[in-house]
Amino acid sequence: MATSINLVEEEITPINEDFSELLTCTICEETFKQPKYLPCLHTFCESCISTYIVSTVKEQNQEGFKCPICHRLVHIGDSTENPETWAKNLPGNHFVVSMIDRKAMKKAEKFCDACTSKGVSEEEATSWCMGCEEAYCDTCETNHKTFKVSRNHKIVPIENIIEDVSCSNVCAFVACDEHPDKTIEIYCKDHSQSCCTVCATIHHRKCEHVVTIDTAVSGVKLSTHAQELTKKLVKRSKTIEDIIKNRNQNTTHFKNEIDIVLVEIANMRKRLNDKLDKMENEIREEVNSTRQQHLHRLSEDSTELSVLKNTFDHWKNIFEACLSQGSDIQCLVKMEEISRRMPQFENDLFKVVKEIKDLSVEFEATNTVSNIECLGRLHLNETRPSLPGFKAINFHTGQIKVIFTIDIKGSCISGIFFNDDIIITDYNRNRIVCHDITGKLKEVLDIPTDPTDICKVNDRTVAVSSYARKICIVNVKPLTLVKTLDINAPVWGLCLVEDEFITTYDNSISWLTAATGAKIKELPTSADTRFVTCYKKNEYIYRNVDHSIKFESALGKGFEYKHSNLSDPYNQEIDEEGNMYVVGYSSNNIHQLTPTGQLIRIIPVSDIDSTITGCPWVMRFKRNTNRFLLTFHASAGPVLVCEIE
């Protein structure tokens, strides 16, 4: 069934205040010792993660290792190093260290850091240096005050550190990721990134909105962003929990149905004679094989969801701990870290849920025993379930609704969804325009040539093609022209697969190296080809002749689609289920096809917006969603942002 799912809003449960699990290593199940954290924000003792790395990395020059909890690949910059050194180079989790220190101080179990570092007998700490972020006994405190460099440091008696609210800025050290020996002092609003003064000088000297960290963290815990992130983490965790319950229910139901089938088989067997033993064994093997295969599949669904839930729970607990016990700086850093990683994990959640199907089984018995060749046939039914927190989308029959419009009209308008923004190319005004996900204008960048198409390069960069045989590389936050590639081939439409640009114009399709724009190969076409659609290497769609498009595939899945009510099919698109959309510029419609090229339906432009009757130009989906944008040529209409319901 051609359905998909979308998240829906749910009630939010209260914030959890118990953070003890954040201080426990999941490998050794003891309080962290030298905690190190991974890009997924899971934390482990340095010795524990080192042992894990050494035991799991078997091949030479392996690119990294997988997190023990969520199994995400952790890339190592220089993988030629001995894996025994990888753990040491991971960033330290100063937030967890600060929580352990605060917990120890509140229980009067904190020992002098100076004595511990010297290897002498452990003395109970009586004071805390706000400048050095260390605890001292009476003797070491006295010595500390004798040194010129630390003479004016603020010393706080540990006995005064009682309530979390009174010590939120104690143990508040946050190190720079790139320079671990330096503290975070600067925040770049342009890149939503905190850093040390060295990073600010090197990486952010041209940024316009750079402030001190004190300015950036002002009111961060009560900010709208912090509150929305907390709600989002809680909601996602609850949603995944409900889906896991749904999967467990289906597993139980599936097991019961399997048991019923086996009972039916046994009852039928009683009415048969011994010569049917072989047939009985064959059907039992089929049933048991089906049970083993598909219960394993159901288990994998629950396991994937549990892994995602654990990650969201972990992030939720980290952020709640920041809000409850962390410093403003720590809260800001964790908020940005989690926010940067949320889109990828959200995407992973959509991918997992998209593949979920309810399993049921029934037994079709053979009535005529005298002509029996087998005991029956097993039918495994797969249907898209109704999952809590999600609504089903039927791409084949769902109505198309205009969510909002972007008032940009002109010739050859194109655009894409970029993370949570929408970027439109304005051919007539030589500019690209960035809007937020609600259609609100954010930024405009003038470029030296007339833009014809745009594609995403990475999470920070887009590429803009130009009829003048150029490709402009543009940073998005803020919109900045990075460089321009001169192309020795006709250029109009543009897409990127792996490390190659694919562009087309007139009667040719060209493959280019993404780094330099050098031509790799060029293939002729039979018509004026403006766009080529490609999301997998060696698979692409393009206009073939006036009434047809062609899908080329190195895997032998290619086809040609023709229709008399399709004219000038310049642009094509593919949704998350593989359905294809052919935009008929002169026929004023969109042809929706199955992944194998069978016609599903023809959608007139007037059915989408009755005020627009012609010239549809570019259709682009927001990846893994039911939302798309539709542009028009010759000022026939504004940019429509639509959803399939």
C-alpha positions in Angstrom: 0.0 0.0 0.0 1.4 3.4 -1.0 1.2 5.1 2.4 3.6 7.0 4.5 3.6 8.6 8.0 3.8 12.0 9.6 4.4 12.9 13.2 1.5 14.4 15.1 1.5 16.4 18.3 1.0 14.7 21.7 0.8 15.7 25.3 4.2 16.2 27.0 5.1 14.5 30.3 6.9 16.4 33.1 10.7 16.7 33.1 12.6 14.0 34.8 14.8 15.2 37.7 16.8 12.0 38.4 20.1 12.1 36.5 22.0 9.3 38.3 22.0 7.2 35.1 23.9 10.0 33.3 26.8 9.5 35.7 27.1 5.7 35.1 29.0 4.1 32.4 26.9 1.6 30.5 29.9 -0.7 29.9 31.3 -1.1 33.4 28.1 0.0 35.2 30.1 2.2 37.6 30.5 5.9 38.0 32.4 7.4 35.1 36.2 7.6 35.3 37.7 10.0 32.7 34.4 10.2 30.7 34.7 10.6 27.0 31.7 11.3 24.7 31.0 10.4 21.1 29.3 12.5 18.3 26.0 10.8 19.2 26.5 12.2 22.8 26.8 8.8 24.4 29.4 8.8 27.1 31.8 6.1 28.4 34.8 5.7 30.7 38.0 6.2 28.6 39.3 2.8 29.6 36.0 1.1 28.8 35.5 2.7 25.4 39.2 2.0 24.6 38.8 -1.7 25.4 35.6 -1.8 23.3 37.4 -0.1 20.3 40.4 -2.4 20.4 38.1 -5.5 20.7 35.8 -4.5 17.8 38.2 -2.9 15.3 39.8 -5.8 13.5 40.7 -4.4 10.1 43.7 -2.2 9.3 42.9 1.4 8.3 39.2 1.1 9.4 37.4 4.4 9.1 36.1 4.3 12.7 34.1 2.3 15.2 30.4 2.0 16.1 28.9 3.3 19.3 28.2 0.5 21.7 24.6 1.8 22.3 23.2 3.3 19.1 25.6 1.6 16.6 26.3 4.9 14.8 29.7 5.0 13.0 32.2 7.2 14.8 34.6 8.5 12.1 38.2 8.8 13.1 40.1 11.6 11.4 43.4 9.7 11.0 42.3 6.1 10.9 45.9 5.0 10.4 46.6 5.6 14.0 46.7 2.6 16.4 43.1 2.0 17.6 44.5 1.9 21.2 45.0 5.7 20.9 41.5 6.5 19.6 39.8 6.7 23.0 42.4 9.1 24.3 41.7 11.6 21.5 37.9 11.6 22.0 36.6 14.8 23.7 36.2 14.7 27.4 32.7 15.1 28.9 33.3 18.1 31.2 29.6 18.3 32.0 29.5 14.8 33.4 32.7 15.5 35.4 31.1 18.6 36.8 28.0 16.7 37.8 30.1 14.0 39.5 32.1 16.7 41.4 28.9 18.4 42.5 27.5 15.1 43.7 30.6 14.3 45.6 30.8 17.7 47.2 27.2 17.5 48.3 27.9 14.2 50.0 31.1 15.4 51.5 33.0 12.8 49.5 35.1 15.1 47.4 38.8 14.7 47.8 41.5 17.3 47.2 42.3 17.3 43.4 45.9 18.6 44.0 46.7 15.8 46.5 45.2 13.2 44.1 47.2 14.5 41.2 50.4 14.2 43.3 49.6 10.7 44.3 49.7 11.5 48.0 47.2 10.3 50.6 43.7 11.5 49.7 42.6 14.5 51.8 39.0 15.7 52.1 38.4 18.8 50.1 37.2 21.9 52.0 37.2 24.5 49.2 36.6 25.0 45.5 38.6 27.3 43.2 36.2 28.9 40.7 39.2 29.8 38.4 40.9 26.5 38.3 37.8 24.3 38.6 39.5 22.2 41.3 38.8 21.2 44.9 41.5 21.7 47.6 42.1 20.6 51.1 43.2 23.3 53.7 46.9 22.9 53.0 46.6 23.0 49.2 44.2 26.0 49.4 46.9 27.9 51.4 49.6 26.9 48.9 47.2 27.9 46.0 46.9 31.4 47.4 50.6 31.9 47.5 51.1 31.7 43.8 50.9 34.9 41.8 48.9 33.4 39.0 46.2 32.1 41.3 46.4 34.5 44.2 43.2 36.4 43.2 41.1 33.3 42.3 37.8 33.1 43.9 37.7 30.3 46.5 34.3 28.9 47.6 33.9 26.8 50.8 32.5 23.4 49.8 30.2 23.5 52.8 28.4 26.4 51.1 27.7 24.4 48.0 24.4 22.7 49.0 21.7 23.4 46.6 22.0 23.0 42.8 20.7 26.5 42.2 23.5 27.9 44.3 26.2 26.1 42.4 25.0 26.2 38.8 28.2 28.0 37.9 30.5 25.8 40.0 32.2 23.1 37.9 31.0 25.0 34.8 34.1 24.4 32.7 33.4 23.7 29.0 36.3 23.0 26.7 36.6 23.9 23.1 36.2 20.9 20.8 39.1 21.9 18.6 41.3 23.2 21.4 40.6 21.1 24.6 43.0 23.1 26.7 41.0 26.3 26.2 37.6 27.3 27.5 34.6 28.4 25.5 34.5 32.2 25.5 32.9 33.2 22.2 29.6 32.5 20.4 29.1 33.0 16.7 25.4 33.6 15.9 26.0 33.2 12.2 27.0 29.6 12.6 25.2 28.9 15.9 28.5 27.7 17.3 30.4 28.3 20.6 34.2 28.3 20.6 37.4 29.5 22.2 39.1 32.7 21.2 41.6 30.9 18.9 38.7 29.4 16.9 37.0 32.8 16.8 40.1 34.3 15.3 40.7 31.5 12.8 37.2 30.4 11.7 34.8 33.3 12.5 36.9 36.5 11.9 34.6 37.4 8.9 31.3 36.6 10.7 29.2 39.6 11.5 27.4 38.4 14.7 30.0 37.2 17.2 29.4 37.9 20.9 30.9 36.9 24.2 29.7 33.6 25.7 28.2 35.6 28.6 26.0 37.5 26.3 25.0 34.4 24.4 24.0 32.4 27.5 21.9 35.1 29.0 18.5 33.7 29.7 19.3 30.5 27.8 17.6 28.1 30.2 14.3 30.0 29.9 14.6 30.6 26.2 11.9 29.5 23.7 14.5 27.3 22.0 15.4 25.5 25.2 11.7 24.9 26.1 10.8 23.7 22.6 13.8 21.4 22.5 12.8 19.9 25.8 9.3 19.3 24.6 10.5 17.8 21.4 12.8 15.4 23.1 10.1 14.3 25.6 7.6 14.0 22.8 9.9 11.9 20.5 10.7 9.6 23.4 7.0 9.0 24.2 6.2 8.5 20.6 8.9 5.8 20.2 7.8 4.2 23.4 4.2 3.9 22.1 5.4 2.5 18.8 7.4 -0.2 20.7 4.3 -1.1 22.6 2.4 -1.3 19.3 5.2 -3.6 17.9 5.0 -5.8 20.9 1.3 -6.1 20.6 1.6 -7.1 16.9 4.3 -9.6 17.9 2.0 -11.3 20.4 -0.9 -11.2 17.9 1.4 -12.7 15.2 2.5 -15.5 17.6 -1.1 -16.3 18.5 -2.1 -16.5 14.8 0.9 -18.8 14.2 -0.3 -21.0 17.0 -3.8 -21.1 15.5 -2.4 -22.1 12.2 -0.5 -24.9 13.8 -3.6 -26.1 15.5 -5.5 -26.1 12.3 -2.8 -28.1 10.7 -2.9 -30.6 13.5 -6.7 -31.0 13.2 -6.4 -31.5 9.5 -3.7 -34.0 10.0 -6.0 -36.2 12.1 -8.3 -36.6 9.1 -5.5 -37.8 6.8 -3.7 -41.1 6.6 0.0 -41.8 7.0 0.8 -41.1 3.4 0.4 -37.4 4.1 3.2 -37.3 6.7 5.6 -35.8 4.2 3.1 -33.0 3.2 2.5 -32.2 6.9 6.2 -31.9 7.6 6.6 -29.6 4.6 3.8 -27.2 5.7 5.1 -27.2 9.3 8.6 -26.3 8.0 7.0 -23.5 6.0 5.1 -22.2 9.1 8.1 -22.4 11.4 10.4 -20.9 8.8 7.9 -18.0 8.4 7.7 -17.6 12.1 11.4 -17.5 12.6 12.0 -15.2 9.7 9.3 -12.7 10.4 9.5 -12.7 14.2 13.2 -11.8 13.7 12.0 -9.0 11.5 9.5 -7.8 14.1 12.3 -8.0 16.7 14.6 -5.9 14.5 11.9 -3.3 14.3 11.6 -3.1 18.0 15.4 -3.1 18.4 15.9 -0.2 16.0 13.2 1.8 17.7 14.6 1.0 21.1 18.0 2.2 20.0 16.5 5.4 18.7 14.5 5.8 21.9 17.6 5.3 24.0 19.3 8.0 22.1 16.4 10.4 22.5 16.1 9.5 26.2 19.8 10.0 26.6 19.7 13.4 24.9 16.6 14.3 26.9 18.3 13.4 30.2 21.4 15.3 29.2 19.4 18.4 28.4 17.2 18.2 31.4 20.3 17.8 33.5 21.7 20.9 31.9 18.5 22.9 32.6 18.4 21.6 36.2 22.1 21.4 37.2 24.2 22.7 34.4 25.7 26.1 33.9 24.3 28.5 31.3 27.3 27.8 29.1 26.8 24.0 29.4 23.2 24.4 28.6 23.9 26.4 25.5 26.6 24.0 24.2 24.4 20.9 24.8 21.4 22.7 23.3 23.4 23.4 20.1 24.9 19.9 20.0 21.6 18.2 20.3 19.9 20.6 17.9 22.6 19.9 15.2 22.1 16.2 15.6 18.3 16.2 15.8 17.6 16.3 12.0 19.7 13.2 11.3 18.1 11.2 14.1 14.6 12.5 13.1 15.4 11.3 9.5 16.5 7.9 10.9 13.2 7.7 12.9 11.2 8.4 9.7 13.1 5.8 7.8 12.5 3.1 10.5 8.8 3.9 10.8 8.3 4.0 7.1 9.5 0.4 6.8 7.2 -0.9 9.6 4.4 -3.2 8.5 1.9 -5.2 10.6 2.2 -9.0 10.0 -0.7 -11.4 10.1 -1.0 -14.9 9.0 -3.8 -17.3 8.1 -4.1 -20.9 6.9 -5.9 -21.8 3.7 -6.9 -25.4 4.0 -7.5 -27.7 1.0 -11.0 -29.1 1.1 -10.7 -32.1 -1.3 -8.6 -34.6 0.6 -8.6 -37.0 -2.3 -6.9 -34.5 -4.6 -4.7 -32.9 -2.0 -1.2 -32.1 -2.9 -0.3 -30.1 0.2 -2.0 -29.4 3.5 -2.7 -25.8 2.6 -1.1 -22.5 1.8 0.3 -19.9 4.1 -0.6 -16.3 3.4 1.5 -13.6 5.0 -0.2 -10.3 4.9 1.7 -7.0 5.3 -0.3 -3.8 6.0 0.8 -0.3 7.1 -0.3 -0.1 10.8 -1.8 2.8 12.5 1.0 3.9 14.8 0.6 6.2 17.8 2.0 9.7 17.2 1.9 9.3 13.4 -0.7 9.7 10.7 -0.8 7.6 7.5 -0.2 9.2 4.1 -1.4 7.6 1.0 0.7 8.9 -1.9 -1.4 7.2 -4.5 -4.8 8.6 -3.6 -4.1 11.5 -1.1 -5.3 14.9 -1.9 -2.8 17.7 -2.5 -3.2 20.7 -0.2 -1.4 24.1 -0.6 0.1 24.9 2.8 1.4 28.4 1.9 2.8 30.3 -1.1 6.0 32.2 -1.6 5.5 35.3 -3.7 8.3 34.9 -6.2 7.3 34.9 -9.9 9.2 35.1 -13.1 10.9 32.9 -15.6 12.6 29.5 -14.8 12.0 29.6 -11.0 13.5 26.6 -9.2 14.1 25.7 -5.6 14.8 23.1 -2.9 14.2 22.3 0.7 17.4 22.8 2.6 17.3 21.3 6.2 14.6 23.5 7.7 14.7 26.2 5.1 13.4 26.7 1.5 15.8 28.2 -1.0 14.5 29.6 -4.3 16.5 30.6 -7.4 15.2 33.8 -9.1 16.3 33.7 -12.7 15.1 37.2 -13.7 16.7 39.0 -10.7 20.0 37.1 -10.6 19.5 36.1 -6.9 18.8 33.2 -4.6 16.3 33.7 -1.8 16.2 31.8 1.6 12.9 31.4 3.5 12.2 29.5 6.7 10.0 26.5 6.8 6.9 28.7 7.2 7.7 30.8 4.1 9.1 33.8 6.0 11.9 35.6 4.1 15.3 35.2 5.8 18.0 36.3 3.5 18.8 37.2 -0.2 22.0 36.8 -2.1 22.7 38.4 -5.4 24.9 36.3 -7.7 26.8 37.3 -10.8 24.9 35.0 -13.3 21.3 34.1 -13.9 20.5 30.9 -11.8 18.6 28.0 -13.4 18.6 25.3 -10.7 19.9 24.5 -7.2 20.9 21.3 -5.3 22.2 20.5 -1.9 25.9 19.8 -1.5 26.1 19.2 2.3 24.5 20.5 5.5 26.1 23.9 5.0 26.4 24.4 1.3 24.3 24.4 -1.9 25.3 24.5 -5.6 23.5 26.9 -8.0 23.7 26.3 -11.8 23.6 28.9 -14.4 22.8 29.0 -18.1 26.1 30.9 -18.5 27.9 27.5 -18.0 28.8 28.2 -14.4 28.1 26.5 -11.0 28.2 28.7 -7.9 29.0 27.1 -4.6 27.1 29.0 -1.8 27.3 28.7 2.0 23.7 29.0 3.4 24.3 30.4 7.0 24.8 33.1 6.2 24.2 33.2 2.4 27.7 33.7 1.0 29.2 33.0 -2.4 32.2 30.7 -1.8 33.5 30.0 -5.4 32.3 29.7 -9.0 33.2 26.8 -11.2 33.5 27.3 -15.0 31.9 24.4 -16.8 32.9 23.2 -20.3 29.4 21.8 -21.0 25.8 23.0 -21.5 24.3 23.8 -18.0 20.7 24.2 -16.8 19.4 21.6 -14.3 21.6 20.3 -11.6 21.9 17.5 -9.1 24.7 15.9 -7.0 25.3 12.2 -6.4 28.3 11.2 -4.3 31.1 13.3 -5.7 29.6 14.1 -9.2 27.4 16.9 -10.5 25.0 15.9 -13.2 23.7 18.8 -15.4 21.8 18.9 -18.6 20.7 21.4 -21.3 19.6 21.3 -24.9 20.3 17.7 -26.2 22.9 16.5 -23.7 23.5 15.3 -20.2 26.9 15.9 -18.6 28.7 14.4 -15.6 31.2 16.7 -13.8 33.6 16.3 -10.9 32.1 18.2 -7.9 35.4 19.6 -6.8 36.5 21.3 -10.0 33.6 21.0 -12.5 35.7 19.1 -15.0 33.7 17.1 -17.4 33.7 13.3 -16.9 31.4 12.3 -19.7 28.6 13.5 -21.8 25.6 11.7 -23.3 23.3 12.9 -26.1 19.5 13.0 -25.7 16.6 13.2 -28.2 15.0 16.4 -27.0 15.6 19.8 -25.3 16.4 18.4 -21.8 16.4 20.9 -19.1 16.5 18.8 -15.9 17.9 15.4 -14.9 16.7 13.7 -11.7 19.2 11.5 -10.0 19.3 10.2 -6.3 21.3 7.0 -6.9 24.5 6.6 -8.9 23.8 5.1 -12.4 20.0 5.8 -12.1 18.6 8.9 -13.6 15.4 10.3 -15.3 15.2 12.9 -18.1 13.0 14.1 -20.9 13.3 11.8 -23.9 11.0 13.3 -26.5 8.0 15.7 -26.4 5.5 13.2 -24.8 7.8 10.9 -22.9 10.5 10.6 -20.2 13.2 7.9 -19.8 14.5 6.2 -16.7 18.0 4.8 -17.2 19.2 2.2 -14.7 22.5 0.2 -14.7 20.5 -2.5 -12.7 18.2 -3.2 -15.6 15.2 -1.5 -14.2 15.0 1.2 -16.8 11.8 2.1 -18.8 10.3 4.8 -21.0 7.0 6.4 -20.2 4.8 7.9 -22.9 1.4 9.6 -22.7 -0.6 11.7 -25.1 -1.6 14.0 -22.3 2.0 14.8 -21.4 3.7 17.6 -23.1 7.2 19.1 -22.5 8.0 17.0 -19.4 11.1 19.0 -18.5 11.2 18.2 -14.7 10.8 15.0 -12.7 10.8 14.1 -9.0 10.8 11.0 -6.8 9.0 10.7 -3.4 10.1 8.7 -0.4 8.4 5.6 -1.6 10.0 5.7 -5.0 6.9 7.0 -6.9 7.9 9.3 -9.8 6.3 12.6 -10.7 6.6 14.0 -14.3 5.9 17.7 -14.6 4.1 18.4 -17.9 5.0 22.1 -18.7 2.8 22.5 -21.7 0.1 19.9 -20.7 -0.3 21.7 -17.4 -0.3 18.6 -15.3 1.7 16.2 -13.2 1.9 12.5 -14.0 2.4 10.2 -11.0 4.0 6.9 -11.7 5.0 3.8 -9.8 8.7 3.0 -9.4 8.3 0.7 -12.4 6.7 3.4 -14.6 3.0 2.5 -14.4 0.6 5.5 -14.4 -1.0 6.0 -11.0 -2.9 9.3 -11.7 -2.7 12.5 -13.7 -2.9 15.6 -11.5 -4.0 18.8 -13.3 -2.3 22.0 -12.0 -5.8 23.5 -11.5 -6.6 20.7 -9.0 -3.8 22.0 -6.8 -4.6 25.7 -7.2 -7.6 26.7 -9.2 -6.1 30.2 -9.8 -3.2 28.8 -11.8 -3.8 27.1 -15.1 -0.4 26.5 -16.7 3.4 26.5 -16.9 4.4 24.2 -14.0 8.2 24.1 -14.0 9.9 22.4 -11.0 8.6 20.0 -8.3 10.8 19.2 -5.4 10.1 17.1 -2.3 11.4 17.7 1.2 13.3 14.4 1.7 11.4 11.7 3.6 8.2 13.7 3.9 5.0 14.3 2.0 5.7 18.0 1.5 6.9 19.4 -1.8 7.3 22.8 -3.6 6.0 23.5 -7.1 7.3 26.5 -9.1 6.0 28.0 -12.3 7.6 29.6 -15.5 6.6 32.8 -17.2 5.1 34.4 -14.0 2.2 31.9 -14.2 2.1 31.7 -10.4 3.9 32.0 -7.1 5.9 29.1 -5.5 3.5 26.7 -4.0 4.4 24.7 -0.9 2.1 21.7 -0.8 1.5 18.4 1.1 -0.1 15.1 0.0 -2.7 14.3 2.6 
